[in-house]
Amino acid sequence: MTVVDRSNQSLLIYDKTGKLIVTGEKGKGTAAITGLAAGAKVAEGDYQASFSDGTNESDKVPVSAFDVLPAEG
């Protein structure tokens, strides 16, 4: 297996229309999708993710299904 150095890349998240909605912090490998309702169920493929160094971008892959956690409080 090839290990890819992501230290100079940002995680990009796109919605299902292909619009970029989140750019994660460089080198972190994470990005937060905000504005979703607590308890919402997100289907696989509603979002796509890729990595970019600002010049080159990897292929987009579907984000797995997930449930939005309820608000703490």
Secondary structure, DSSP 8 states (H G I E B T S, - for coil): ------TT-EEEEEETTS-EEEE--TTT------S--TT-EE-TTSEEEEEE-SS-B---EE---EE------
